[in-house]
Amino acid sequence: MSDSVAIDYYGLRCNDEGDFYVCEGADNEFIGCCTSDPCADGGGICPDGDLRTATFDVDKFDQMKKQSCDDSRASTVWYTCQGLDPPFLGCCDVSPCSEGCTRENLLPAVLSSKSANRKAFLDPENVYSTTIVSSSTAASTRSATSSASASASASNSADSSDSGGLSHGAVAGIAAASAAVGVFLIMLLLWKCWWLPRHRKQNGQQFHPVGSHPHMHHHHHAGGLGEYDSHRSPTDYYQRQ
C-alpha cells in the first residue's frame, strides 16, 4: 500500500527504482522499496531480486522509531543512518551507516511487533501531534503551578508582614533607643550623686543647711548709744550720753 500516511510524513522514497510499500495487515507486513507490489496478494513478500534501498527526510530522524526485519536477527539489523547522502532506512546484513548498504546485503524490513513503535510508524501525525500538545499542556501546567505558588508565597509573606505587628527593623530601633535612654539615665545619676559632690568638695565649697546662718555682730559707732553694761549704774549710762 503505497498511499500510507507514513510515506508522506517521513518522506519515505526509493533511491533508484521501485516504490515504497507499507503492507499493513499482510501475512508478512513488509515495509520498504520493491520493484514489484508485495502487498498485492496479501502475502507481503518482496522477492530478493526486487528489493531496493530506501531513504527518508533527515529532519524526521528523531521521530523514526525502530522497526524490525524479516530475518532471525529481527530488529538488531534495522538501521536509520542520517549521516549518509542520501540517508538510509531499512535492514542490512552489515552496518550501512558509514558506506551504505549494497543490494547484496539488503534485507527485507517489516513493521515492529512493539505496539508503540508500530503505531509511531503507521500513524505519526496523531502520535506526535498528541505528544506535542501533551508536552505543551504539561509545560503550561507547570508554569501556571509555579506562578500560583509564587503568588501564594508572596501573598502569605505580605499577610504575615501586615498581621505580625512590628517589623524586625522597628523592634530593633526601639530596643536601641531604649538602651540609649538607659545609658543616659545611668550617666545622669552618676554625675549628680558622685561626680558633682566630689567636684564641689575639691573646690572648697561648703553647704549650710537652711536656718543655720552665722550670728550677725552689730558694730556701733563711737558716738552711738553703746552697749548696755550691767555693772554700770543707770546714772553712769546717762552721764555718758
C-alpha positions as CSV (number, residue, x, y, z in Angstrom):
1,M,0.0,0.0,0.0
2,S,1.9,3.0,-1.3
3,D,-0.6,5.5,-0.1
4,S,0.3,5.1,3.7
5,V,0.4,8.3,5.8
6,A,3.9,7.3,6.9
7,I,5.2,7.8,3.4
8,D,4.2,11.4,3.2
9,Y,5.1,12.2,6.9
10,Y,8.6,10.7,6.9
11,G,9.3,11.4,3.2
12,L,9.8,7.7,2.5
13,R,11.1,7.1,-1.0
14,C,13.4,4.9,-3.0
15,N,16.9,5.9,-4.1
16,D,16.8,4.5,-7.6
17,E,13.9,2.4,-8.8
18,G,10.8,0.8,-7.3
19,D,8.2,2.2,-5.0
20,F,7.9,2.3,-1.2
21,Y,5.3,-0.1,0.2
22,V,3.7,-0.5,3.6
23,C,1.9,-3.8,3.7
24,E,-0.1,-3.3,6.9
25,G,-2.3,-6.3,7.7
26,A,-0.5,-8.7,5.3
27,D,0.8,-12.0,6.4
28,N,4.3,-10.5,6.3
29,E,4.0,-6.8,7.0
30,F,6.6,-5.6,4.6
31,I,7.9,-2.0,4.6
32,G,10.4,-0.8,2.1
33,C,11.2,-0.3,-1.6
34,C,10.4,-3.1,-4.1
35,T,10.1,-3.1,-7.9
36,S,7.1,-5.3,-7.6
37,D,4.0,-4.9,-5.4
38,P,4.5,-7.2,-2.3
39,C,1.1,-6.2,-0.8
40,A,-1.0,-7.3,-3.9
41,D,-1.6,-10.9,-2.9
42,G,-1.7,-10.2,0.9
43,G,1.5,-12.1,1.4
44,G,3.8,-9.1,1.9
45,I,6.8,-10.8,0.3
46,C,9.2,-8.8,-1.9
47,P,11.5,-11.2,-3.9
48,D,15.2,-10.8,-3.1
49,G,15.9,-9.5,-6.6
50,D,13.3,-6.8,-6.3
51,L,14.5,-5.2,-3.1
52,R,15.8,-1.7,-3.3
53,T,17.3,0.8,-0.8
54,A,15.1,3.4,0.8
55,T,15.6,6.9,2.3
56,F,13.7,9.4,4.4
57,D,13.6,13.1,5.4
58,V,16.5,13.6,7.8
59,D,14.6,16.1,9.9
60,K,12.4,13.3,11.0
61,F,15.3,11.2,12.2
62,D,14.4,11.6,15.9
63,Q,10.8,10.5,15.3
64,M,11.8,7.4,13.4
65,K,11.2,4.5,15.7
66,K,13.0,1.2,15.2
67,Q,11.1,-1.4,13.2
68,S,12.1,-5.0,12.5
69,C,13.4,-7.2,9.8
70,D,12.3,-10.4,8.1
71,D,15.3,-12.1,9.5
72,S,16.2,-14.2,12.5
73,R,18.1,-11.2,13.9
74,A,14.9,-9.2,13.8
75,S,15.4,-5.5,14.9
76,T,19.1,-5.9,15.5
77,V,19.8,-5.4,11.8
78,W,17.4,-2.4,11.4
79,Y,19.2,0.9,10.7
80,T,18.4,4.6,10.2
81,C,21.5,6.4,9.1
82,Q,21.1,10.2,8.9
83,G,24.8,10.8,8.1
84,L,24.6,9.3,4.7
85,D,23.7,11.1,1.5
86,P,21.0,10.2,1.0
87,P,20.1,8.9,4.5
88,F,19.4,5.1,4.7
89,L,16.4,3.4,6.2
90,G,15.8,-0.3,6.4
91,C,17.5,-3.6,7.1
92,C,21.1,-4.6,6.1
93,D,23.3,-7.6,6.8
94,V,26.1,-5.2,7.8
95,S,26.1,-1.7,9.3
96,P,25.4,0.7,6.4
97,C,25.9,4.0,8.3
98,S,29.5,4.5,7.0
99,E,29.4,3.3,3.4
100,G,25.7,2.4,2.8
101,C,24.1,-0.9,2.1
102,T,24.8,-2.8,-1.1
103,R,22.0,-4.6,-2.9
104,E,23.6,-7.9,-1.9
105,N,23.5,-7.0,1.8
106,L,20.0,-5.6,1.7
107,L,17.3,-7.4,3.8
108,P,13.5,-7.0,3.8
109,A,12.1,-4.9,6.6
110,V,8.8,-5.4,8.4
111,L,6.7,-3.5,10.9
112,S,7.8,-3.8,14.6
113,S,6.0,-6.1,16.9
114,K,6.1,-3.4,19.6
115,S,2.8,-1.6,19.5
116,A,4.3,1.9,20.3
117,N,7.0,1.6,17.6
118,R,4.4,0.2,15.1
119,K,1.9,3.0,15.8
120,A,4.6,5.7,15.6
121,F,5.4,4.5,12.1
122,L,1.9,4.0,10.8
123,D,0.1,7.0,12.4
124,P,2.9,9.6,13.1
125,E,0.6,12.6,12.8
126,N,-1.7,11.6,15.6
127,V,1.1,10.2,17.8
128,Y,3.4,13.2,17.5
129,S,0.7,15.9,17.5
130,T,-0.7,14.3,20.7
131,T,2.8,14.3,22.2
132,I,3.4,17.9,21.3
133,V,0.1,19.0,22.7
134,S,0.7,17.0,25.9
135,S,4.1,18.4,26.3
136,S,2.8,21.9,25.7
137,T,0.0,21.3,28.2
138,A,2.3,19.9,30.8
139,A,4.7,22.9,30.4
140,S,1.8,25.3,30.7
141,T,0.5,23.5,33.8
142,R,4.0,23.6,35.4
143,S,4.2,27.3,34.5
144,A,0.8,28.0,35.9
145,T,1.5,26.0,39.1
146,S,4.8,27.8,39.6
147,S,3.2,31.2,39.1
148,A,0.4,30.3,41.5
149,S,2.9,29.0,44.1
150,A,4.9,32.2,43.7
151,S,1.8,34.4,44.1
152,A,0.7,32.4,47.1
153,S,4.1,32.7,48.7
154,A,4.2,36.4,48.1
155,S,0.7,36.8,49.4
156,N,1.5,34.8,52.6
157,S,4.6,36.9,53.1
158,A,2.6,40.1,52.7
159,D,-0.1,38.9,55.1
160,S,2.5,37.8,57.7
161,S,4.1,41.2,57.4
162,D,0.8,43.1,57.8
163,S,-0.6,41.0,60.6
164,G,2.5,40.2,62.5
165,G,2.8,43.5,64.3
166,L,6.1,45.5,64.2
167,S,8.7,44.5,61.7
168,H,12.1,43.3,62.8
169,G,13.6,46.8,61.9
170,A,11.1,48.6,64.1
171,V,11.7,46.2,67.0
172,A,15.5,46.7,66.6
173,G,15.1,50.5,66.5
174,I,13.0,50.5,69.7
175,A,15.5,48.3,71.5
176,A,18.4,50.6,70.5
177,A,16.5,53.7,71.7
178,S,15.7,52.1,75.0
179,A,19.3,51.1,75.6
180,A,20.4,54.7,74.8
181,V,17.9,56.1,77.2
182,G,19.0,53.7,79.9
183,V,22.7,54.6,79.5
184,F,21.8,58.3,79.6
185,L,19.9,57.9,82.9
186,I,22.8,55.9,84.5
187,M,25.3,58.6,83.4
188,L,23.0,61.3,84.9
189,L,22.7,59.6,88.2
190,L,26.5,59.1,88.4
191,W,27.0,62.8,87.6
192,K,24.6,64.0,90.3
193,C,25.4,61.5,93.0
194,W,29.1,61.1,92.7
195,W,31.0,63.4,90.3
196,L,29.3,66.8,91.2
197,P,29.6,66.5,95.0
198,R,33.2,65.4,94.7
199,H,34.0,68.3,92.4
200,R,32.5,70.8,94.8
201,K,34.3,69.4,97.8
202,Q,37.6,69.6,95.9
203,N,36.9,73.3,95.2
204,G,36.3,74.1,99.0
205,Q,32.6,74.8,98.8
206,Q,30.6,74.1,101.9
207,F,26.9,73.8,102.2
208,H,24.9,75.1,105.2
209,P,21.5,73.8,106.0
210,V,18.6,76.3,105.9
211,G,18.3,78.3,109.3
212,S,21.9,77.8,110.3
213,H,23.2,81.2,109.3
214,P,26.1,82.5,111.4
215,H,25.2,85.3,114.1
216,M,25.5,88.7,112.8
217,H,27.6,91.1,115.0
218,H,26.5,94.7,115.1
219,H,29.2,97.3,115.5
220,H,28.2,100.7,116.8
221,H,29.9,103.9,116.1
222,A,31.8,105.6,119.0
223,G,29.2,108.2,119.1
224,G,26.3,105.8,119.5
225,L,24.5,104.6,122.4
226,G,26.9,101.9,123.0
227,E,26.3,98.6,124.6
228,Y,24.5,98.1,127.9
229,D,26.8,97.1,130.8
230,S,25.1,95.5,133.8
231,H,27.9,96.5,136.1
232,R,27.3,100.2,135.5
233,S,24.6,102.2,137.1
234,P,21.9,103.9,135.1
235,T,23.3,107.2,136.2
236,D,26.7,106.5,134.7
237,Y,25.0,105.4,131.5
238,Y,23.1,108.7,131.1
239,Q,26.1,110.7,132.1
240,R,27.9,109.2,129.2
241,Q,25.2,110.4,127.0
